Amino acid sequence: MARLGFIGLGVMGRPMAKNLLKAGHRVAVHRAREDVVAAGGEDGKSPAGVAAAADIVFLMLPDSPQVRDVALGDGGLAGALAPGRLVVDMSSINPLATREIGAALAERGVRLLDAPVSGGQEKAEAGTLAIMAGGDERDFREAEPFLRAMGAPTLVGPLGSGQTAKLVNQTIVAVNIAAIAEGMALAKRAGVDPAKVFGAIRNGLAGSRCMEDKAPRMFEKRFDPGFRVSLHAKDLANVLEAGHGLRLAMPFASQAMEMLQVLMNDGFGDLDHSALAKYYEKLNAVDLGTADADD
């Protein structure tokens, strides 16, 4: 039985930790939730306590500052992990921060693998997340059996490559959802049922997994997350920081970010990011809901 640690039992982290438990692993957690303890999780009390109980520690935290604090701060992992231990950061953060944290841990003989995920709460619960990893191949192979309990892992390249892949993913997803909402607003204004347009185009070049999931949500006004608007805005902040640091112009990502800001200002930050439909409804005074959808 593997000795694992998991820090970050939020919307995504909680089902991910539970899937490790379902796979038969021993898992120590920080700030234990009742359902995770009921599933067999052990309360490690603190990041250092989790580190002491685990050979591999998984992180699923909000952003770079939290990962840096847990990994390197007072009472964090760096001071508690023995040399040779492995940390797998599944948070979505800036790749530059990943490399800086990795270098600091390496000075203490601790290895870091970045492995952010895509798929939202539903796929976290189902154990079918897309996992984009960056780091040494030997470290990836060591973590791979445990990552497979949570989804489908792919090694993209050296440390930070997983985070870069996640930023690419979040850029494409944000622009895709916005394009879906914009196109369906055109259909509605033209007097054509957006749901029927969806049925007509879904198997053509415009079709995508994103459209399959998000267009029906728009029509049914079913905006329970999923993946929250506020979290996608956080990811796009990292996208733009990384892009601008590389002197890369990103007009689509920038515009999508502004749309998300409007949604958050309107109080929709906790809705699924398919609520970009609400931005277009407000902008154009249209309603994308189908006639039989619950308002």
N, C-alpha and C positions, 0 to 999 in steps of 0.2 A: 504494500500500500504506500503510495507516494505521499510525502509530507509537503503540502502546499499551503501558501498563504494568499489571502485576497483582501485588498484594501480598496474600498470604494463601493459600498453597497447602495448605489442609487438606482435609478430606473433601469439602467442597463446592467450594472454590476451585480445586482441581487440575483436575477435569473441566471447570469453567467456563473456565479459562484455555486448556485444550486445545481447547475448542470455538471459541474466538477464533482459535486457530492454524489449525484446520481450515477456518475461513472465509477463510483467506488473509491474515490480518493479522500484522504484525510485533509480537511481544509480549516485552517485557523483564520479568523476574520477580525477586522477592526470595527468597532462600533456595531456590534452584532445586532441584527434584526431578528425578531422572534421566529419568523418563518424560516430563516436560514439556520438558526439554532435547532429548530424542530426538525429540519432536514438532516441534521448531523454536524453542522458547523460548530467549531470551538471558538470561544471568545478569547482572542489574543490580547484584549485590553488596550493595546497601544501598537503603533507601528513597530516599535522595538520588540514588543511581545510577539507579534506575528512573525517577525524575522527570526526570533529565537526558536520558533516552532516549525520552521519551514526550510526546505531545501531550495524551492523556487517560490518567489513572491510575485503575484500578479497585481497590477494596479489598474484601476478604472476610475480616474479622477476628472474633475471638470476641465482643467486647463493647465498650462505650463507652470504657473506659480504654485499650484497645489502639488503637482508632481515633484517640483524642485524641493518644496518644503518637506514632503514625506520622505523623499530619497536622501536629502542632504541636510535637513534642518536638525535642530536639537531634538533628541529622542527619536530620530528617524532611522531609516534603514542602514545608512552608511556606517553608523557606529555600532550596529548590532549584528550585521551579517558577517559571517566568517569568509575569509578569502576563498574564491572559487564558487560562491553562491551565484545564482542567476536571478535577475529581476526582469520581468516581462511587463512592459508598460503598454496597456491596451487603451489608454486615454488617447484623445485626439488633441495634439499640441503642435507647436511650431517645430519643424525639423531641426532648426538651429539650437533650440532649447534641448532637444533630445541628445544632440551630439555633445553639448556642454555638460549635461548631466551624466552622460555615458563616460566622458573623459574623467570627471570627478570621481565617479564610482570605480573606474579602472585603476586610479591611484591607490585605492584600497583593496584591489584585487577582486572586485565584484564586477560581474558581467551584466550588460544591459542589452535587451532585445526590445525593439519597438514593434508593436503589433496592433495598431488601431483597427477598428471594426466598422462595418457598414451593414445596415439592415434594420435598425431600429429595434424597439422593444419587442415587437412580434417575433422577429427572428432570433433575438436574444433568448426569448422564452423557449422557442422551438429548437435552439441549438444549431441554427443554420446560418450564422453570421458569415459574411465575407471578412476574412482576416488578412490584412496586408502587413507582412513582416519585413523588418530591416535589421540586419546584424550579421554576425558570424554564422556560417552555415552549421557549424557544430552546435552552437547555441540553439539555433532554430530546430535542429533535429532532436535535441534534448527536450525542448518545449513542445514539439509537434504533437505527441500523443495527447497532451492535456489541451492544447488548442483545438484539437479535433473533437473534443467533448463539447466545445462551444460553437464550432463552425468549420469552415473550410479555409485552412491557412495556405498562403502562398508567400514564399520568400522572394521579395522584390529586388533586394540588393543590400549594400552595407548599411550600417546604422543610420537611421534617419530616412531611409528609403520607404519604409512603411508609412511614415507620416506624410511624406511627399505624395505617395499614392492616394492617401486619404484626402489630402487637399485637392488633388485632381478630381477625385470622386465627388467631393462636395461641391466643387465648381460646376461640374457637369450636371449634377442633380438639381442644384438651385436654378440654373438657367433652363433646364428641361422643364421643371415644374412651372416656371414663369411662362415659358413658351406655350405650354399646354393651356394654362389659364387665359393667356392672351388670344390664342386661337379660338378657344371655346367662347370667349366674349364676342369675337367677331361673328361666330355662328349665331349666337343669341340675338345680337343686334340686327342681323340679317333675317331674323324670323325663322331660323332653322333650329330644330331641337339638337342641342349639343350632345346629348346621349346618343342620338342616331348618327351624328357625325363621327363620334367615337367608334361606333360599331362599323362604320364604313371605312375608316382609315386605320384601324388598329392593326390590321395585318399587312399594311403597306409600309413604305420606308419611314413614315412618321411614327410607327408603332415602336414601343419600348416597354421594358419592365416598369419603368417609372410611370408611363402613361397608364399601364394596366392597373397599377395600384392607386395612383393619385386622381385620375379623371373620375372614377366612380365616387371617390370621397367628395369631390367637388360637387357632383350632381346630387348626392345624398346629404350634403352638408354634414358629413361625418368626419369631424376634425379632431377626434380623440387621438392622441399620439400612440403609436408612430414615433416620429422624431420631431421634437419641439422646434418651433420657430426660433426661440431664444438660443437653443443649442446650435442651430444652423447658422445663426448670426455670429456666434462665437467662432465657429469653424471658418466662416468667410473672413472674419477679422484676421485669423491666422493665414488664410489664403492671400489676402491683400498685403499683409506684412511680409510674407515670404516673397511674393511676387515683386513688390516694390523694392525689397532688398536686392533682388536680382535684376533690377531695372526692367521689369517686364510689365508692359501695359496690359491691363485686364479690364476692359470696359464692360463686358457682360457681367463679370463677378461683382464689379463696383455697382452696377445698376441693380442687380439682385439684392445686394446688401442694403441699398437705400429702400427697396421695397420691404424688406424685413424690418427695417427701422420703423417704417410707417405702421406695420402690423403691431409691433411691440408698443408703440405710442398709443395705439388704439386698444390696448389691453389684451392682445391676442398672442402674447409670447409663449403661453403654455399650450397652444393648439398645435396640431400637426402642421408641418410645413406646406402641406397641400392647401392650407388656409391662404396661400398666395392668391387663391381665387378671390378672397375677400378684398384684396388690394384692387383687383381689376373690376370687381363689382362696385366698389366705392368710386374708382376713377371714372367709370363709364355709366354708372347708374343702371346696371343690368343685374339680373339674378340668374346665376348659373344652375340653380336647383331645378331638378325635374319636377313636373307637376305633382307627382305622387310622393315626393320626398318629404320627410318630416322637417319642418322649419324650426 
